[in-house]
Amino acid sequence: MANVISILNEIRKYATGDYIKAVPEATRENFATVGSQILTYSLDSNEFIDTLMNRIALTVVNNRQFKNPLSVLNKGDIPLGQDVQEIYTNPATAQTYDGTSTELLREFKPDVKVAYYRLNRQDKYKVTISQAQLAQAFTSTNAFDTFLSSIMTSMQSGDEIDQFRLTKQLMSMAYERGTIKEININTDTNMTWAQINALPKPDEFVSNWLVKQLKTFSELMALPSSEYNKFAFTKGGNVKPVVTWSPLDKQVVVLPVNVKVNMELEVLAYVFQMDKAEVKTRTLTLDSFNGSPILALLADEACFQIRENGRWTKSFDNGETMKMTYWLHHWQTYGYSVLANSIAFTYLPESVTLATGSLGILGDGKITGLTATTHYNVSVNGEEPVDKTTNASGELTGLSNTDTFFVSTIV
């Protein structure tokens, strides 16, 4: 962080002529004198605080704040009040040459897909600074440093922490709503989570499986396909799927810390066919996916439709209490695209394969004998698992007694 003297002189650099005349350039020797001059006149004091909050806080001292480690996923600004429109056009379909064709004037409309995202974050952060606090700050350079850190951490770090939380929530909600293709380690290896944990080196087993999956599907996602996005799934009916691809340098992998520590950087570099420095920028880390059973998320960076609608600071000088109140407003749009590729590699914490009849599959399409109010991941006839919740009697309904079930508790 820049030292206190540098900050005082940085403020003076952007100050008005009257402020510059009244407040001398700061040195360590005249620190108390500079502070006294700023505190003596309210105009100088207000200008000092305004410049400190509106300019210095956003530049000079920013490196002390918590920084959202997922901020690289954010996109650019959008005009205030406008929705984000994402447009994708499918590749054209080839036609057989016909020398006798009379379709010269026939129109062939492109297959255009459109998704919209709307402003859905309007947060504000508030901090109040008193004249007494400011006076105390000028008793020493250390006191000023403590004062500056406390007020800036309050708003800036609060905002960054919330952006981190919202980006994690964006991914977990996209998974929970079925808008991300899922590959499950238990289904793929035909092993329950308990069986995996009973292995001599379970972490190594999971890491090896995950590396293989990431390597395979990273390369597959780079080729044109409709297999790795959920556009058709979310639209339903006879909608044509999106045929798209994700170049390696546009892919990111998001890993929880407990998974990443078991994967060497050299291994991830091998997966993405990049050097270690380059792959580091494509690998993002978080503490968890908000309880979702995701081991890793491989995604096109276009999946993250995070846009800036506006960021403002406002102030109010209360002469009655000799306090200045500042607000940081931050408006954003958060969306997860179904037009781009993404894959969640998951696990089922407690998996158990059930034979037909073992839990009382009834003719009216119910599975009984399950724990009430528990979530279950149900795969019917080999289809993708669907999250279902039992009712008070502990039953799963809407099933057929001729189906083959794979049922796993996930919560």
KOLGU-180710 format. One record per residue (C-alpha): x, y, z. Coordinates in steps of 0.02 Angstrom, whole numbers. Last residue first. Layout:
<pts>
+--------+--------+--------+
|      X |      Y |      Z |
+--------+--------+--------+
|      X |      Y |      Z |
...
+--------+--------+--------+
</pts>
This chain:
<pts>
+--------+--------+--------+
|      X |      Y |      Z |
+--------+--------+--------+
|  -1430 |  -1691 |     34 |
|  -1385 |  -1793 |   -121 |
|  -1468 |  -1960 |    -85 |
|  -1449 |  -2076 |   -232 |
|  -1578 |  -2175 |   -331 |
|  -1542 |  -2277 |   -486 |
|  -1707 |  -2346 |   -549 |
|  -1762 |  -2468 |   -683 |
|  -1939 |  -2434 |   -742 |
|  -2082 |  -2559 |   -749 |
|  -2158 |  -2500 |   -585 |
|  -2180 |  -2328 |   -661 |
|  -2137 |  -2164 |   -575 |
|  -2234 |  -2005 |   -538 |
|  -2203 |  -2008 |   -352 |
|  -2056 |  -2019 |   -233 |
|  -2115 |  -2059 |    -57 |
|  -2052 |  -2012 |    116 |
|  -2223 |  -1985 |    195 |
|  -2191 |  -1798 |    217 |
|  -2145 |  -1777 |     34 |
|  -1986 |  -1833 |    -49 |
|  -1885 |  -1712 |   -153 |
|  -1828 |  -1747 |   -330 |
|  -1670 |  -1699 |   -424 |
|  -1667 |  -1781 |   -596 |
|  -1527 |  -1895 |   -654 |
|  -1493 |  -1902 |   -843 |
|  -1577 |  -2053 |   -924 |
|  -1523 |  -2231 |   -890 |
|  -1698 |  -2302 |   -874 |
|  -1744 |  -2177 |   -737 |
|  -1606 |  -2086 |   -645 |
|  -1661 |  -2012 |   -478 |
|  -1555 |  -1894 |   -374 |
|  -1641 |  -1884 |   -205 |
|  -1675 |  -1740 |    -87 |
|  -1734 |  -1786 |     87 |
|  -1895 |  -1720 |    165 |
|  -1947 |  -1895 |    223 |
|  -1820 |  -2036 |    221 |
|  -1862 |  -2163 |     86 |
|  -1966 |  -2319 |    115 |
|  -2084 |  -2289 |    -30 |
|  -2055 |  -2270 |   -216 |
|  -2217 |  -2220 |   -302 |
|  -2291 |  -2250 |   -474 |
|  -2464 |  -2313 |   -430 |
|  -2407 |  -2493 |   -451 |
|  -2290 |  -2476 |   -304 |
|  -2101 |  -2482 |   -292 |
|  -2073 |  -2547 |   -115 |
|  -1895 |  -2503 |    -74 |
|  -1814 |  -2664 |   -133 |
|  -1945 |  -2685 |   -268 |
|  -1830 |  -2652 |   -415 |
|  -1649 |  -2657 |   -355 |
|  -1582 |  -2498 |   -277 |
|  -1409 |  -2427 |   -308 |
|  -1345 |  -2327 |   -160 |
|  -1249 |  -2164 |   -167 |
|  -1205 |  -2055 |    -19 |
|  -1105 |  -1899 |    -66 |
|  -1153 |  -1905 |   -251 |
|  -1012 |  -1830 |   -355 |
|  -1001 |  -1700 |   -491 |
|   -907 |  -1642 |   -645 |
|  -1005 |  -1492 |   -710 |
|   -990 |  -1459 |   -896 |
|  -1008 |  -1295 |   -990 |
|  -1030 |  -1240 |  -1171 |
|  -1114 |  -1078 |  -1225 |
|  -1292 |  -1037 |  -1277 |
|  -1364 |  -1082 |  -1106 |
|  -1285 |   -924 |  -1035 |
|  -1277 |   -889 |   -848 |
|  -1336 |   -715 |   -796 |
|  -1290 |   -580 |   -670 |
|  -1325 |   -396 |   -708 |
|  -1244 |   -265 |   -598 |
|  -1279 |   -110 |   -494 |
|  -1155 |    -47 |   -363 |
|  -1192 |     99 |   -249 |
|  -1057 |    158 |   -127 |
|  -1129 |    276 |      2 |
|  -1038 |    403 |    107 |
|  -1091 |    491 |    267 |
|   -996 |    642 |    332 |
|  -1015 |    686 |    516 |
|  -1014 |    850 |    611 |
|  -1175 |    800 |    701 |
|  -1283 |    948 |    650 |
|  -1175 |    991 |    500 |
|  -1222 |    826 |    417 |
|  -1123 |    817 |    256 |
|  -1200 |    689 |    138 |
|  -1105 |    588 |      8 |
|  -1132 |    482 |   -147 |
|  -1017 |    356 |   -230 |
|  -1069 |    274 |   -393 |
|  -1051 |    111 |   -487 |
|  -1159 |     69 |   -637 |
|  -1234 |    -65 |   -747 |
|  -1082 |   -180 |   -751 |
|  -1110 |   -349 |   -833 |
|  -1093 |   -530 |   -781 |
|  -1145 |   -645 |   -923 |
|  -1036 |   -792 |   -874 |
|  -1063 |   -931 |  -1000 |
|   -953 |   -836 |  -1125 |
|   -801 |   -894 |  -1025 |
|   -832 |  -1067 |  -1096 |
|   -845 |  -1184 |   -949 |
|   -766 |  -1329 |   -856 |
|   -836 |  -1337 |   -679 |
|   -750 |  -1448 |   -552 |
|   -793 |  -1564 |   -408 |
|   -974 |  -1506 |   -399 |
|  -1090 |  -1575 |   -266 |
|  -1183 |  -1410 |   -240 |
|  -1161 |  -1344 |    -62 |
|  -1128 |  -1165 |   -111 |
|  -1004 |  -1214 |   -248 |
|   -861 |  -1213 |   -124 |
|   -706 |  -1117 |    -66 |
|   -665 |  -1045 |   -236 |
|   -523 |  -1058 |   -360 |
|   -505 |  -1008 |   -542 |
|   -394 |  -1092 |   -671 |
|   -378 |  -1004 |   -840 |
|   -254 |   -874 |   -775 |
|   -146 |  -1012 |   -702 |
|   -149 |  -1099 |   -870 |
|    -42 |   -961 |   -945 |
|     93 |   -964 |   -813 |
|    102 |  -1153 |   -815 |
|    123 |  -1168 |  -1003 |
|    -27 |  -1218 |  -1106 |
|    -98 |  -1381 |  -1174 |
|   -256 |  -1360 |  -1070 |
|   -248 |  -1528 |   -983 |
|    -59 |  -1531 |   -978 |
|    -56 |  -1360 |   -894 |
|   -181 |  -1430 |   -769 |
|    -61 |  -1572 |   -731 |
|     88 |  -1455 |   -714 |
|    -12 |  -1349 |   -592 |
|    -26 |  -1502 |   -480 |
|   -199 |  -1566 |   -433 |
|   -233 |  -1620 |   -255 |
|   -233 |  -1441 |   -190 |
|   -362 |  -1399 |   -324 |
|   -494 |  -1516 |   -254 |
|   -493 |  -1448 |    -77 |
|   -484 |  -1270 |   -145 |
|   -642 |  -1289 |   -249 |
|   -606 |  -1286 |   -436 |
|   -666 |  -1177 |   -580 |
|   -598 |  -1220 |   -753 |
|   -597 |  -1088 |   -888 |
|   -609 |  -1107 |  -1077 |
|   -581 |   -966 |  -1201 |
|   -398 |  -1010 |  -1234 |
|   -449 |  -1189 |  -1273 |
|   -570 |  -1135 |  -1408 |
|   -753 |  -1165 |  -1360 |
|   -870 |  -1237 |  -1492 |
|  -1050 |  -1213 |  -1549 |
|  -1201 |  -1301 |  -1621 |
|  -1353 |  -1236 |  -1528 |
|  -1499 |  -1356 |  -1531 |
|  -1648 |  -1337 |  -1650 |
|  -1808 |  -1312 |  -1551 |
|  -1931 |  -1455 |  -1570 |
|  -2011 |  -1437 |  -1398 |
|  -1909 |  -1381 |  -1248 |
|  -1823 |  -1212 |  -1227 |
|  -1713 |  -1256 |  -1078 |
|  -1661 |  -1424 |  -1150 |
|  -1630 |  -1353 |  -1324 |
|  -1511 |  -1223 |  -1251 |
|  -1422 |  -1344 |  -1132 |
|  -1242 |  -1334 |  -1193 |
|  -1111 |  -1471 |  -1208 |
|  -1183 |  -1592 |  -1334 |
|  -1226 |  -1471 |  -1476 |
|  -1055 |  -1492 |  -1558 |
|   -918 |  -1402 |  -1654 |
|   -747 |  -1450 |  -1581 |
|   -658 |  -1358 |  -1438 |
|   -780 |  -1437 |  -1316 |
|   -709 |  -1607 |  -1361 |
|   -533 |  -1552 |  -1314 |
|   -587 |  -1488 |  -1144 |
|   -696 |  -1641 |  -1128 |
|   -555 |  -1766 |  -1135 |
|   -426 |  -1670 |  -1032 |
|   -553 |  -1621 |   -900 |
|   -619 |  -1799 |   -888 |
|   -446 |  -1876 |   -874 |
|   -392 |  -1747 |   -745 |
|   -552 |  -1779 |   -645 |
|   -527 |  -1967 |   -638 |
|   -346 |  -1947 |   -585 |
|   -396 |  -1820 |   -452 |
|   -536 |  -1930 |   -385 |
|   -420 |  -2082 |   -371 |
|   -282 |  -1977 |   -292 |
|   -402 |  -1909 |   -162 |
|   -465 |  -2086 |   -126 |
|   -291 |  -2158 |    -92 |
|   -312 |  -2330 |     -7 |
|   -494 |  -2340 |    -69 |
|   -633 |  -2331 |     63 |
|   -677 |  -2153 |      9 |
|   -718 |  -2218 |   -165 |
|   -829 |  -2355 |    -94 |
|   -923 |  -2230 |     16 |
|   -947 |  -2116 |   -134 |
|  -1028 |  -2260 |   -225 |
|   -939 |  -2339 |   -373 |
|  -1001 |  -2370 |   -550 |
|   -852 |  -2270 |   -614 |
|   -954 |  -2154 |   -728 |
|  -1110 |  -2156 |   -619 |
|  -1012 |  -2116 |   -461 |
|   -902 |  -1987 |   -549 |
|  -1049 |  -1891 |   -619 |
|  -1043 |  -1795 |   -783 |
|  -1168 |  -1653 |   -790 |
|  -1215 |  -1534 |   -931 |
|  -1259 |  -1365 |   -857 |
|  -1434 |  -1287 |   -867 |
|  -1510 |  -1414 |   -747 |
|  -1583 |  -1287 |   -626 |
|  -1466 |  -1345 |   -487 |
|  -1314 |  -1321 |   -599 |
|  -1362 |  -1144 |   -651 |
|  -1401 |  -1106 |   -469 |
|  -1228 |  -1165 |   -413 |
|  -1141 |  -1062 |   -547 |
|  -1235 |   -900 |   -513 |
|  -1218 |   -925 |   -326 |
|  -1029 |   -931 |   -344 |
|  -1036 |   -769 |   -444 |
|  -1151 |   -691 |   -313 |
|  -1035 |   -735 |   -168 |
|   -881 |   -665 |   -257 |
|   -976 |   -506 |   -300 |
|  -1031 |   -495 |   -119 |
|   -852 |   -509 |    -58 |
|   -797 |   -373 |   -180 |
|   -933 |   -254 |   -119 |
|   -894 |   -281 |     64 |
|   -709 |   -261 |     25 |
|   -740 |    -90 |    -51 |
|   -862 |    -27 |     80 |
|   -794 |    -73 |    252 |
|   -618 |   -108 |    195 |
|   -605 |     74 |    142 |
|   -662 |    145 |    308 |
|   -552 |     31 |    413 |
|   -396 |     44 |    306 |
|   -397 |    234 |    305 |
|   -417 |    247 |    494 |
|   -279 |    119 |    525 |
|   -160 |    211 |    407 |
|   -202 |    376 |    491 |
|   -164 |    302 |    661 |
|      1 |    235 |    596 |
|     47 |    405 |    523 |
|     15 |    485 |    691 |
|   -111 |    598 |    780 |
|   -193 |    639 |    613 |
|   -316 |    493 |    622 |
|   -384 |    555 |    788 |
|   -439 |    717 |    706 |
|   -525 |    620 |    567 |
|   -616 |    510 |    692 |
|   -673 |    665 |    790 |
|   -736 |    748 |    630 |
|   -845 |    595 |    603 |
|   -844 |    475 |    457 |
|   -999 |    374 |    413 |
|   -998 |    220 |    301 |
|  -1132 |    147 |    188 |
|  -1136 |      9 |     58 |
|  -1269 |     -5 |    -77 |
|  -1332 |   -149 |   -183 |
|  -1437 |   -152 |   -342 |
|  -1414 |   -324 |   -422 |
|  -1536 |   -399 |   -547 |
|  -1517 |   -295 |   -705 |
|  -1589 |   -404 |   -844 |
|  -1518 |   -540 |   -955 |
|  -1586 |   -592 |  -1125 |
|  -1548 |   -742 |  -1235 |
|  -1560 |   -750 |  -1425 |
|  -1531 |   -893 |  -1548 |
|  -1522 |   -860 |  -1736 |
|  -1544 |   -998 |  -1864 |
|  -1511 |   -896 |  -2022 |
|  -1656 |   -864 |  -2139 |
|  -1646 |   -942 |  -2311 |
|  -1744 |   -830 |  -2428 |
|  -1799 |   -893 |  -2599 |
|  -1751 |   -779 |  -2743 |
|  -1633 |   -900 |  -2830 |
|  -1736 |  -1053 |  -2786 |
|  -1761 |  -1113 |  -2965 |
|  -1633 |  -1254 |  -2954 |
|  -1585 |  -1342 |  -3114 |
|  -1399 |  -1352 |  -3079 |
|  -1433 |  -1426 |  -2907 |
|  -1289 |  -1427 |  -2782 |
|  -1334 |  -1515 |  -2621 |
|  -1364 |  -1400 |  -2474 |
|  -1251 |  -1369 |  -2325 |
|  -1325 |  -1304 |  -2162 |
|  -1266 |  -1134 |  -2099 |
|  -1177 |  -1127 |  -1932 |
|  -1292 |  -1075 |  -1789 |
|  -1308 |   -890 |  -1751 |
|  -1284 |   -831 |  -1571 |
|  -1354 |   -674 |  -1492 |
|  -1342 |   -617 |  -1311 |
|  -1449 |   -467 |  -1268 |
|  -1411 |   -378 |  -1104 |
|  -1557 |   -273 |  -1045 |
|  -1546 |    -84 |  -1042 |
|  -1580 |     33 |   -897 |
|  -1403 |     99 |   -884 |
|  -1296 |     68 |  -1037 |
|  -1190 |    -90 |  -1020 |
|  -1015 |   -106 |   -950 |
|   -897 |   -248 |   -991 |
|   -889 |   -432 |   -944 |
|   -849 |   -511 |   -776 |
|   -767 |   -682 |   -776 |
|   -599 |   -608 |   -724 |
|   -687 |   -555 |   -563 |
|   -684 |   -734 |   -496 |
|   -546 |   -700 |   -369 |
|   -649 |   -555 |   -297 |
|   -519 |   -440 |   -223 |
|   -515 |   -408 |    -35 |
|   -450 |   -231 |    -10 |
|   -270 |   -183 |     23 |
|   -229 |   -162 |   -162 |
|   -362 |    -26 |   -179 |
|   -267 |    102 |    -77 |
|   -205 |    213 |   -219 |
|   -345 |    187 |   -344 |
|   -527 |    178 |   -292 |
|   -501 |    248 |   -118 |
|   -393 |    388 |   -186 |
|   -528 |    455 |   -302 |
|   -700 |    464 |   -223 |
|   -663 |    431 |    -40 |
|   -501 |    527 |    -17 |
|   -556 |    666 |   -134 |
|   -717 |    689 |    -36 |
|   -627 |    677 |    132 |
|   -498 |    809 |     86 |
|   -627 |    924 |      7 |
|   -734 |    913 |    163 |
|   -587 |    951 |    277 |
|   -525 |   1096 |    171 |
|   -699 |   1172 |    167 |
|   -720 |   1139 |    354 |
|   -562 |   1237 |    399 |
|   -454 |   1188 |    547 |
|   -450 |   1000 |    515 |
|   -350 |   1011 |    353 |
|   -228 |   1135 |    429 |
|   -203 |   1027 |    584 |
|   -170 |    874 |    479 |
|    -40 |    963 |    374 |
|     45 |   1026 |    532 |
|     45 |    852 |    609 |
|    128 |    777 |    454 |
|    261 |    915 |    445 |
|    415 |    805 |    474 |
|    352 |    654 |    381 |
|    323 |    763 |    230 |
|    161 |    833 |    159 |
|    148 |    970 |     29 |
|     68 |   1120 |    111 |
|   -119 |   1141 |    142 |
|   -193 |   1316 |    126 |
|   -130 |   1363 |    -47 |
|   -164 |   1189 |   -117 |
|   -339 |   1190 |    -42 |
|   -378 |   1359 |   -119 |
|   -315 |   1302 |   -289 |
|   -429 |   1150 |   -290 |
|   -365 |    975 |   -251 |
|   -310 |    836 |   -369 |
|   -125 |    845 |   -325 |
|   -167 |    878 |   -142 |
|   -253 |    709 |   -130 |
|    -97 |    624 |   -202 |
|      7 |    722 |    -78 |
|    -91 |    653 |     69 |
|    -85 |    477 |     -5 |
|    103 |    485 |    -30 |
|    128 |    540 |    150 |
|     19 |    396 |    212 |
|    119 |    262 |    122 |
|     59 |    176 |    -37 |
|      0 |      0 |      0 |
+--------+--------+--------+
</pts>
